[in-house]
Amino acid sequence: MNVLILTPEMRIGGTCRDAVEWANRFIAAGDEVTLIAQSSEGEGVARLAPDVRCEGLGGGRAVASAFGLLCKLRRHPSAVILANAGTLAGLAIIFRRLGLIRNRIVFVDPFNPADTFRRGTKTALIYRCLLWRADAFIHLSEFAERVHLGLGLRKEKSFLIPNIASASSGVSVPALPVPPLRLIAVGRLDVIKGFDRLIQAFGLVASRWPGATLLIVGEGYDRPRLERLIRDVRLSDSVLLTGHSDDVAGELRRADLFVLPSLYEGMPNTLVEALNQRMRVVATPCRGSVRSLMYRLGAAQLIISESAFADDLVRAIEAALALPASVWADIHDRHRAIFDPERNFLKLRKLLLP
């Protein structure tokens, strides 16, 4: 099978990690893979298997690269297109409706519809008029699938395939942490990730667990603001922005508890990775997507309230530390049943086969 993967960029983030994981697994299955990124520069390139061809569109706005994208697609007339870049997928659908290409198109929606449709009529029209015309529309969460079906997506085009993450190296729930408590959060330094409210709340955490530290792993445009905030709340000795890491799994294993403070998420790879490592976790509901997952895992008590973030962060951490190892084992087992990487990849590959 010949697969064309369309993704926004190769800087490590959720969409890039998914695209790299797909590409490497398709190559391992004996498929031919070309990955086309709007911007082909970034840490993700080094993580691709040697046989994956990676091509860029020069960065900038996707619409400005339309002709270049069309030329690349026309070089692979028999390939199936797998995309998690909404604009590039929309352009491919337009090309097909104009008769310029004939490829099958499968779109994986990486976003939370509660965020997507709040952006206005333009975004809603792009989804309804373009992306829902893909041959298959894949959701990463039950929550997203329910919302899109309720908005008119045809059921026969809708498929639920959770994130395909690498297998866990975690074996069991770590022993109860020995003070000081080590918290970790991972993600792109972006306002939507909610790191500012986590930093502001951490003073309360440190007063409850003296000596506690917070490690925020990731890089992004919001770094200067977050650095100022850390200084302003006088937490420079306990909150550290480490920047990008090539060993996120190792960073997770060295921490006691993972915190997801995001405002919106589709289905966060960072939470999936933390649970893969059999960590203790607490998380915000992310406007529905994470809330529905936590309920499925039997971990509703670990959801952080949006309305009283600081106080409820402390309560959720206390709940996470108080849960016995047997309960955590059940949570992790349910997680692995949902995010089984081999089964979910087979479902994806079967969907792409002619």
C-alpha positions as CSV (number, residue, x, y, z in Angstrom):
1,M,0.0,0.0,0.0
2,N,1.2,3.5,-0.8
3,V,0.4,6.0,1.9
4,L,0.6,9.9,1.8
5,I,0.6,11.4,5.3
6,L,-0.3,15.1,5.4
7,T,0.6,16.9,8.7
8,P,1.1,20.5,9.7
9,E,4.7,20.5,10.9
10,M,7.5,18.4,12.2
11,R,8.1,20.2,15.5
12,I,7.2,17.7,18.2
13,G,3.6,18.1,19.3
14,G,0.5,16.0,19.2
15,T,-0.1,16.0,15.4
16,C,3.6,15.5,14.7
17,R,3.9,12.6,17.1
18,D,0.9,10.9,15.6
19,A,2.2,11.4,12.0
20,V,5.6,10.0,12.9
21,E,4.1,7.0,14.7
22,W,1.8,6.3,11.7
23,A,4.7,6.6,9.2
24,N,7.0,4.3,11.1
25,R,4.4,1.7,11.7
26,F,3.3,1.7,8.0
27,I,6.9,1.2,7.0
28,A,7.3,-1.7,9.5
29,A,4.2,-3.2,7.9
30,G,5.9,-3.1,4.5
31,D,4.0,-0.1,3.1
32,E,5.5,2.8,1.0
33,V,5.2,6.1,2.9
34,T,5.6,9.7,2.0
35,L,5.1,12.3,4.7
36,I,4.2,15.8,3.5
37,A,4.4,18.5,6.1
38,Q,3.6,22.2,5.7
39,S,6.9,22.8,7.5
40,S,9.4,19.9,7.3
41,E,11.9,21.3,9.9
42,G,11.9,20.1,13.4
43,E,12.7,17.3,15.9
44,G,10.2,14.9,14.4
45,V,12.3,14.4,11.2
46,A,15.0,12.6,13.2
47,R,12.4,10.2,14.6
48,L,11.2,9.0,11.2
49,A,12.3,5.5,10.0
50,P,15.0,5.7,7.3
51,D,12.6,4.5,4.5
52,V,10.0,7.3,5.1
53,R,10.3,10.1,2.5
54,C,9.7,13.5,4.2
55,E,8.8,16.4,2.0
56,G,8.0,20.0,3.0
57,L,5.8,22.7,1.5
58,G,8.1,25.6,2.6
59,G,6.3,26.7,5.7
60,G,4.0,29.7,5.7
61,R,0.3,29.6,5.1
62,A,-1.0,26.3,3.8
63,V,-3.3,27.9,1.1
64,A,-0.2,29.6,-0.4
65,S,1.3,26.2,-0.9
66,A,-1.7,24.8,-2.7
67,F,0.0,24.4,-6.1
68,G,3.0,22.7,-4.5
69,L,0.8,20.3,-2.6
70,L,-1.2,19.5,-5.8
71,C,2.1,18.7,-7.6
72,K,3.2,16.3,-4.9
73,L,-0.2,14.6,-4.7
74,R,-0.4,14.1,-8.5
75,R,3.0,12.2,-8.3
76,H,1.2,9.5,-6.2
77,P,-2.1,8.8,-8.1
78,S,-2.7,5.4,-6.4
79,A,-1.8,6.5,-2.8
80,V,-4.3,6.8,0.0
81,I,-4.1,10.1,1.8
82,L,-4.0,10.1,5.6
83,A,-4.2,13.6,7.0
84,N,-4.3,15.3,10.4
85,A,-3.8,18.8,8.9
86,G,-7.2,20.3,8.4
87,T,-6.2,22.8,5.7
88,L,-4.1,20.4,3.7
89,A,-6.9,17.8,3.9
90,G,-9.4,20.4,2.8
91,L,-7.2,21.4,-0.2
92,A,-6.9,17.7,-1.2
93,I,-10.7,17.4,-1.1
94,I,-11.1,20.4,-3.3
95,F,-8.5,19.0,-5.8
96,R,-10.5,15.8,-5.9
97,R,-13.8,17.5,-6.5
98,L,-12.2,19.5,-9.3
99,G,-11.1,16.2,-10.9
100,L,-7.4,17.0,-10.4
101,I,-6.7,14.0,-8.2
102,R,-8.5,10.7,-7.5
103,N,-6.9,9.6,-4.2
104,R,-9.0,8.3,-1.3
105,I,-8.8,10.7,1.6
106,V,-8.9,9.8,5.3
107,F,-9.0,12.6,7.8
108,V,-8.0,12.2,11.5
109,D,-9.4,15.1,13.5
110,P,-6.8,16.0,16.2
111,F,-9.0,18.7,17.8
112,N,-11.7,19.0,20.4
113,P,-14.9,20.0,18.6
114,A,-15.8,22.3,21.6
115,D,-12.7,24.3,20.6
116,T,-13.1,23.9,16.8
117,F,-16.7,25.2,16.5
118,R,-16.2,28.1,19.0
119,R,-13.8,29.6,16.4
120,G,-16.7,30.8,14.3
121,T,-18.7,30.2,11.1
122,K,-15.7,29.9,8.9
123,T,-14.2,26.9,10.7
124,A,-17.6,25.2,11.0
125,L,-18.1,25.6,7.2
126,I,-14.6,24.1,6.5
127,Y,-15.6,21.1,8.6
128,R,-19.1,20.6,7.2
129,C,-18.4,21.5,3.6
130,L,-14.9,20.0,3.2
131,L,-13.6,17.7,5.9
132,W,-16.8,15.8,6.2
133,R,-16.4,14.9,2.5
134,A,-13.4,12.8,3.3
135,D,-13.9,9.0,2.6
136,A,-13.5,8.4,6.4
137,F,-13.4,10.8,9.3
138,I,-11.5,9.4,12.3
139,H,-12.1,10.6,15.9
140,L,-9.6,10.2,18.7
141,S,-12.3,10.2,21.5
142,E,-15.9,9.1,22.0
143,F,-16.7,12.7,23.1
144,A,-15.6,14.1,19.7
145,E,-17.5,11.5,17.8
146,R,-20.7,12.1,19.7
147,V,-20.4,15.9,19.0
148,H,-19.8,15.5,15.3
149,L,-22.5,13.0,14.8
150,G,-24.9,15.3,16.5
151,L,-23.8,18.1,14.2
152,G,-24.6,16.1,11.1
153,L,-21.5,13.9,10.2
154,R,-22.8,10.8,8.4
155,K,-22.4,7.7,10.7
156,E,-21.0,5.5,7.9
157,K,-18.1,7.9,7.5
158,S,-17.4,8.1,11.3
159,F,-14.7,5.9,12.9
160,L,-13.3,5.9,16.5
161,I,-9.6,5.0,16.6
162,P,-7.8,6.3,19.7
163,N,-4.2,7.7,19.6
164,I,-1.7,5.1,18.5
165,A,1.2,5.5,21.0
166,S,4.3,3.4,21.5
167,A,4.1,0.5,23.9
168,S,4.6,1.3,27.6
169,S,7.8,0.5,29.4
170,G,6.1,1.1,32.8
171,V,5.6,-2.1,34.8
172,S,3.6,-1.2,37.9
173,V,2.4,1.8,39.9
174,P,5.5,3.4,41.6
175,A,5.6,3.3,45.4
176,L,4.1,6.3,47.3
177,P,6.4,9.2,46.7
178,V,9.0,10.1,49.3
179,P,8.9,13.9,49.9
180,P,9.5,16.2,48.3
181,L,6.7,15.7,45.8
182,R,7.7,15.9,42.1
183,L,5.1,17.0,39.7
184,I,5.5,17.1,35.9
185,A,3.5,18.6,33.0
186,V,4.4,18.1,29.3
187,G,3.3,20.0,26.2
188,R,3.9,22.9,23.8
189,L,4.2,26.2,25.6
190,D,1.0,27.7,24.3
191,V,-1.8,29.6,26.1
192,I,-4.3,26.8,25.4
193,K,-2.2,24.4,27.4
194,G,-3.0,26.1,30.7
195,F,0.5,26.2,32.1
196,D,-0.1,29.7,33.4
197,R,-2.9,28.6,35.8
198,L,-0.8,25.6,36.9
199,I,2.1,27.9,37.8
200,Q,-0.3,30.3,39.7
201,A,-1.8,27.4,41.6
202,F,1.5,25.8,42.4
203,G,2.1,28.0,45.4
204,L,-0.9,26.3,47.1
205,V,0.5,22.9,46.2
206,A,3.9,23.8,47.7
207,S,2.2,25.0,50.9
208,R,0.4,21.6,51.2
209,W,3.5,19.6,50.3
210,P,6.6,21.6,51.4
211,G,9.5,21.3,49.0
212,A,7.3,20.2,46.1
213,T,8.7,20.9,42.6
214,L,7.0,21.3,39.2
215,L,8.8,20.4,35.9
216,I,7.2,21.7,32.7
217,V,8.7,19.9,29.7
218,G,8.2,21.5,26.3
219,E,9.0,24.5,24.2
220,G,6.9,27.2,22.5
221,Y,6.1,30.9,22.0
222,D,4.6,31.4,25.5
223,R,7.9,30.8,27.2
224,P,8.8,34.5,28.0
225,R,5.4,35.1,29.6
226,L,5.6,31.9,31.6
227,E,9.1,32.8,32.8
228,R,7.9,36.2,33.9
229,L,5.0,34.6,35.7
230,I,7.3,32.2,37.6
231,R,9.4,35.2,38.8
232,D,6.3,37.2,39.7
233,V,4.8,34.5,41.9
234,R,8.3,33.8,43.4
235,L,8.5,30.2,42.4
236,S,11.8,30.2,40.6
237,D,13.3,27.7,43.0
238,S,10.4,25.1,42.6
239,V,9.1,25.6,39.0
240,L,11.3,24.8,36.1
241,L,10.8,25.1,32.3
242,T,13.1,22.5,30.9
243,G,12.4,23.1,27.2
244,H,12.2,20.3,24.6
245,S,13.3,16.8,25.7
246,D,14.1,13.8,23.5
247,D,13.4,11.5,26.5
248,V,9.9,12.4,27.7
249,A,9.3,8.9,28.9
250,G,12.4,9.2,31.1
251,E,11.2,12.5,32.4
252,L,7.8,11.0,33.3
253,R,9.4,8.1,35.1
254,R,11.4,10.4,37.3
255,A,8.3,12.2,38.5
256,D,5.7,11.3,41.1
257,L,2.6,12.6,39.4
258,F,1.6,14.0,36.0
259,V,-0.7,17.1,35.7
260,L,-2.6,18.0,32.6
261,P,-3.8,21.6,33.0
262,S,-5.1,22.2,29.4
263,L,-8.1,24.3,28.5
264,Y,-8.8,22.3,25.3
265,E,-7.5,19.1,24.0
266,G,-8.6,16.6,21.3
267,M,-7.1,13.5,23.0
268,P,-3.7,14.6,24.6
269,N,-0.8,12.4,23.7
270,T,0.9,13.6,26.9
271,L,-1.8,12.1,29.1
272,V,-1.8,8.9,27.1
273,E,2.0,8.7,27.5
274,A,1.8,9.3,31.2
275,L,-0.8,6.5,31.7
276,N,1.3,4.3,29.4
277,Q,4.1,4.7,32.0
278,R,1.6,3.7,34.7
279,M,1.8,7.0,36.4
280,R,-0.5,8.7,38.8
281,V,-2.3,11.5,36.9
282,V,-4.7,14.4,37.4
283,A,-6.3,16.3,34.6
284,T,-8.7,19.1,33.6
285,P,-11.8,18.0,31.7
286,C,-10.5,19.8,28.5
287,R,-14.1,20.8,27.6
288,G,-15.3,17.2,27.6
289,S,-12.7,15.0,25.8
290,V,-10.6,14.2,28.9
291,R,-13.6,14.1,31.2
292,S,-15.3,11.4,29.2
293,L,-12.0,9.4,29.1
294,M,-11.5,9.7,32.9
295,Y,-15.0,8.5,33.5
296,R,-14.3,5.4,31.3
297,L,-11.1,4.7,33.3
298,G,-13.0,4.9,36.6
299,A,-10.9,8.0,37.5
300,A,-13.5,10.8,37.8
301,Q,-12.2,11.8,41.2
302,L,-8.9,12.9,39.5
303,I,-10.6,15.5,37.3
304,I,-9.6,19.1,38.2
305,S,-12.5,21.5,38.4
306,E,-12.3,24.5,36.0
307,S,-14.1,26.8,38.4
308,A,-11.8,26.5,41.4
309,F,-8.6,25.3,39.7
310,A,-6.1,25.9,42.5
311,D,-8.1,24.4,45.3
312,D,-9.3,21.5,43.3
313,L,-5.8,20.8,42.0
314,V,-4.8,20.2,45.6
315,R,-7.8,18.0,46.2
316,A,-7.2,16.0,43.0
317,I,-3.5,15.4,43.9
318,E,-4.6,14.2,47.4
319,A,-7.0,11.8,45.8
320,A,-4.4,10.5,43.4
321,L,-1.9,9.9,46.2
322,A,-4.6,8.2,48.4
323,L,-5.8,5.7,45.7
324,P,-4.4,2.2,46.5
325,A,-2.1,0.5,44.0
326,S,-4.8,-2.0,43.1
327,V,-7.2,0.8,42.0
328,W,-4.4,2.4,39.9
329,A,-3.7,-1.0,38.4
330,D,-7.3,-1.2,37.3
331,I,-7.2,2.3,35.8
332,H,-4.0,1.5,33.9
333,D,-5.5,-1.8,32.6
334,R,-8.6,0.0,31.3
335,H,-6.4,2.6,29.7
336,R,-4.3,-0.1,27.9
337,A,-7.5,-1.7,26.6
338,I,-8.6,1.6,25.0
339,F,-5.2,2.6,23.7
340,D,-3.8,-0.7,22.6
341,P,-1.3,0.4,19.9
342,E,-1.2,-2.8,17.9
343,R,-5.0,-3.2,17.7
344,N,-5.6,0.5,16.9
345,F,-3.0,0.5,14.2
346,L,-4.5,-2.6,12.6
347,K,-7.9,-0.8,12.6
348,L,-6.3,2.2,10.9
349,R,-4.4,0.2,8.3
350,K,-7.5,-1.9,7.5
351,L,-9.5,1.4,7.0
352,L,-6.8,2.6,4.5
353,L,-6.5,-0.6,2.5
354,P,-8.1,-0.5,-1.0
